[in-house]
């Protein structure tokens, strides 16, 4: 009987020890919660939400006006919450806030969740910063060009476009009028009038001119599309065009996008263009070689040659293919930089995705041109007016991108170019190429040439 009692007692202590061990393991394995998008956003608050964490007894909520949480909204530093949401109150309208959460037991606290950004509705009534973009950029320790995509019709002296360009921007790119189908009217026959106007405007006003673009599948002139000669003769026509254009603008255009969008969006393959079909897989390298040879022959040894493309921050197979092309060009000393178009929206790409993309070019010793920047706020067609919430989220996204670019090594920075001046003249709304569903407000100026919060965000990114 005594032996049985001892066995029962031993089993009881073993059971208690096992329970204690299991409890400790559960505590040690306390998961980090996942914060979700806010609900019920209004002028003075919102509902913060997060997922359930097993074994947690409560949660600790932080709310801040900065994403680094160096300061906290009063009463919202490690605020204990027993539910999976909390209504945050007492906030200021039209203001950016951030929140995060931790799970807690009696003895353990998890790591911080992801950070959620939220902008309260209403207006903060803070005037926009009127500082000129290029003035602030030129005061940086390592300044770079601030660019704008333009049309020749905007360059009339004294027009609002003219005044803004001269005050704010140190570089220009032709939105469309320096592409092949605008210049080349027949084999060896060129209409230089409009392109010359753009280049002369930049040169006479001390504004850098970036050439866009020598070869693009969507700007092939009709005569070249219908060219009936051999493939070798087709290649000679392309060579002649590149040579003549680079020679014509030698010393006047400081950089060229030699190839634009040569990589397909699906599967990381070359885009199946007329150039690939008629000139073969080596056509990109050929075009860069012809551009470089023309510059050298014209005595323009400082001309910078870029490859330009879009969506490489989120489309990794495409990103990999672009950089495989860039590697080949770099190995042959034919390329100076990469153009990242950055037709982004207020939600995507993430900061980490953009940094990873740009840093690949940095690692290869190439210059970086954020070449066609605009930020959509209505890509899902879920708003009919430009709301205060979207206004401030757009401001933060512009600030984020400029800040990322400004932090690059000095040798990597070339220019940061916004793709258009006014919202109502942007290519984004109703774009068939983007399949954009409706109105949008993607730029730095509204339809009346007034600066927007996005302009202020751009300036803040230069701090």
GIKA-V297490 format. One record per residue. N is the residue number from 1. RES is the residue in three letters. PSI is psi as a letter, one per 40 degrees, with the letter a starting at -180 (* if undefined). Layout:
# GIKA-V297490
n:res:psi
N:RES:PSI
N:RES:PSI
This chain:
# GIKA-V297490
n:res:psi
1:UNK:d
2:UNK:d
3:UNK:d
4:UNK:d
5:UNK:d
6:UNK:d
7:UNK:d
8:UNK:d
9:UNK:d
10:UNK:d
11:UNK:d
12:UNK:d
13:UNK:d
14:UNK:d
15:UNK:d
16:UNK:d
17:UNK:d
18:UNK:d
19:UNK:d
20:UNK:d
21:UNK:d
22:UNK:d
23:UNK:d
24:UNK:d
25:UNK:d
26:UNK:d
27:UNK:d
28:UNK:d
29:UNK:e
30:UNK:h
31:UNK:i
32:UNK:h
33:UNK:i
34:UNK:h
35:UNK:i
36:UNK:i
37:UNK:i
38:UNK:i
39:UNK:i
40:UNK:f
41:UNK:h
42:UNK:a
43:UNK:d
44:UNK:e
45:UNK:a
46:UNK:i
47:UNK:h
48:UNK:i
49:UNK:i
50:UNK:i
51:UNK:i
52:UNK:i
53:UNK:h
54:UNK:h
55:UNK:e
56:UNK:i
57:UNK:d
58:UNK:a
59:UNK:i
60:UNK:h
61:UNK:h
62:UNK:h
63:UNK:h
64:UNK:i
65:UNK:e
66:UNK:i
67:UNK:e
68:UNK:e
69:UNK:f
70:UNK:e
71:UNK:i
72:UNK:i
73:UNK:h
74:UNK:h
75:UNK:e
76:UNK:f
77:UNK:h
78:UNK:f
79:UNK:h
80:UNK:h
81:UNK:h
82:UNK:e
83:UNK:a
84:UNK:e
85:UNK:i
86:UNK:h
87:UNK:h
88:UNK:h
89:UNK:i
90:UNK:f
91:UNK:i
92:UNK:h
93:UNK:i
94:UNK:f
95:UNK:i
96:UNK:h
97:UNK:i
98:UNK:i
99:UNK:i
100:UNK:i
101:UNK:i
102:UNK:i
103:UNK:i
104:UNK:i
105:UNK:a
106:UNK:d
107:UNK:e
108:UNK:i
109:UNK:h
110:UNK:i
111:UNK:i
112:UNK:i
113:UNK:i
114:UNK:i
115:UNK:h
116:UNK:h
117:UNK:i
118:UNK:i
119:UNK:h
120:UNK:i
121:UNK:i
122:UNK:a
123:UNK:h
124:UNK:e
125:UNK:f
126:UNK:h
127:UNK:i
128:UNK:i
129:UNK:h
130:UNK:e
131:UNK:h
132:UNK:h
133:UNK:d
134:UNK:d
135:UNK:d
136:UNK:d
137:UNK:d
138:UNK:e
139:UNK:e
140:UNK:i
141:UNK:d
142:UNK:g
143:UNK:i
144:UNK:i
145:UNK:i
146:UNK:h
147:UNK:i
148:UNK:h
149:UNK:h
150:UNK:i
151:UNK:i
152:UNK:d
153:UNK:e
154:UNK:e
155:UNK:f
156:UNK:h
157:UNK:h
158:UNK:e
159:UNK:i
160:UNK:d
161:UNK:d
162:UNK:d
163:UNK:d
164:UNK:d
165:UNK:d
166:UNK:d
167:UNK:d
168:UNK:d
169:UNK:i
170:UNK:e
171:UNK:i
172:UNK:i
173:UNK:h
174:UNK:h
175:UNK:d
176:UNK:d
177:UNK:e
178:UNK:f
179:UNK:i
180:UNK:d
181:UNK:e
182:UNK:d
183:UNK:d
184:UNK:h
185:UNK:e
186:UNK:i
187:UNK:h
188:UNK:e
189:UNK:h
190:UNK:i
191:UNK:h
192:UNK:e
193:UNK:d
194:UNK:d
195:UNK:d
196:UNK:d
197:UNK:d
198:UNK:d
199:UNK:d
200:UNK:d
201:UNK:d
202:UNK:d
203:UNK:d
204:UNK:e
205:UNK:e
206:UNK:f
207:UNK:h
208:UNK:i
209:UNK:h
210:UNK:h
211:UNK:h
212:UNK:h
213:UNK:i
214:UNK:d
215:UNK:h
216:UNK:h
217:UNK:d
218:UNK:e
219:UNK:f
220:UNK:h
221:UNK:i
222:UNK:d
223:UNK:d
224:UNK:d
225:UNK:d
226:UNK:e
227:UNK:h
228:UNK:e
229:UNK:a
230:UNK:i
231:UNK:d
232:UNK:d
233:UNK:d
234:UNK:d
235:UNK:d
236:UNK:d
237:UNK:d
238:UNK:d
239:UNK:d
240:UNK:d
241:UNK:d
242:UNK:d
243:UNK:d
244:UNK:d
245:UNK:d
246:UNK:d
247:UNK:d
248:UNK:d
249:UNK:e
250:UNK:h
251:UNK:e
252:UNK:d
253:UNK:h
254:UNK:e
255:UNK:i
256:UNK:h
257:UNK:h
258:UNK:d
259:UNK:h
260:UNK:h
261:UNK:f
262:UNK:e
263:UNK:h
264:UNK:i
265:UNK:e
266:UNK:h
267:UNK:e
268:UNK:f
269:UNK:i
270:UNK:i
271:UNK:h
272:UNK:g
273:UNK:i
274:UNK:d
275:UNK:d
276:UNK:d
277:UNK:d
278:UNK:e
279:UNK:e
280:UNK:i
281:UNK:e
282:UNK:e
283:UNK:d
284:UNK:d
285:UNK:d
286:UNK:d
287:UNK:d
288:UNK:d
289:UNK:d
290:UNK:d
291:UNK:d
292:UNK:d
293:UNK:d
294:UNK:d
295:UNK:d
296:UNK:d
297:UNK:d
298:UNK:e
299:UNK:e
300:UNK:g
301:UNK:e
302:UNK:e
303:UNK:h
304:UNK:h
305:UNK:h
306:UNK:i
307:UNK:h
308:UNK:h
309:UNK:i
310:UNK:i
311:UNK:f
312:UNK:e
313:UNK:d
314:UNK:d
315:UNK:g
316:UNK:d
317:UNK:d
318:UNK:d
319:UNK:d
320:UNK:d
321:UNK:d
322:UNK:d
323:UNK:d
324:UNK:d
325:UNK:d
326:UNK:d
327:UNK:d
328:UNK:d
329:UNK:d
330:UNK:d
331:UNK:d
332:UNK:e
333:UNK:f
334:UNK:e
335:UNK:i
336:UNK:d
337:UNK:i
338:UNK:h
339:UNK:h
340:UNK:h
341:UNK:d
342:UNK:f
343:UNK:g
344:UNK:i
345:UNK:i
346:UNK:e
347:UNK:d
348:UNK:i
349:UNK:i
350:UNK:i
351:UNK:d
352:UNK:d
353:UNK:d
354:UNK:d
355:UNK:d
356:UNK:d
357:UNK:d
358:UNK:d
359:UNK:d
360:UNK:d
361:UNK:d
362:UNK:d
363:UNK:d
364:UNK:e
365:UNK:f
366:UNK:i
367:UNK:i
368:UNK:h
369:UNK:h
370:UNK:h
371:UNK:d
372:UNK:f
373:UNK:h
374:UNK:i
375:UNK:h
376:UNK:i
377:UNK:e
378:UNK:f
379:UNK:d
380:UNK:e
381:UNK:f
382:UNK:e
383:UNK:i
384:UNK:e
385:UNK:i
386:UNK:g
387:UNK:i
388:UNK:d
389:UNK:d
390:UNK:d
391:UNK:d
392:UNK:d
393:UNK:d
394:UNK:d
395:UNK:d
396:UNK:d
397:UNK:d
398:UNK:d
399:UNK:d
400:UNK:d
401:UNK:d
402:UNK:d
403:UNK:d
404:UNK:d
405:UNK:d
406:UNK:d
407:UNK:e
408:UNK:i
409:UNK:i
410:UNK:d
411:UNK:e
412:UNK:e
413:UNK:h
414:UNK:c
415:UNK:i
416:UNK:h
417:UNK:h
418:UNK:h
419:UNK:g
420:UNK:i
421:UNK:d
422:UNK:i
423:UNK:d
424:UNK:e
425:UNK:e
426:UNK:i
427:UNK:e
428:UNK:d
429:UNK:h
430:UNK:f
431:UNK:h
432:UNK:d
433:UNK:d
434:UNK:e
435:UNK:f
436:UNK:h
437:UNK:e
438:UNK:a
439:UNK:i
440:UNK:i
441:UNK:g
442:UNK:e
443:UNK:a
444:UNK:e
445:UNK:i
446:UNK:a
447:UNK:e
448:UNK:e
449:UNK:e
450:UNK:h
451:UNK:i
452:UNK:i
453:UNK:d
454:UNK:d
455:UNK:d
456:UNK:d
457:UNK:d
458:UNK:d
459:UNK:d
460:UNK:d
461:UNK:e
462:UNK:e
463:UNK:*
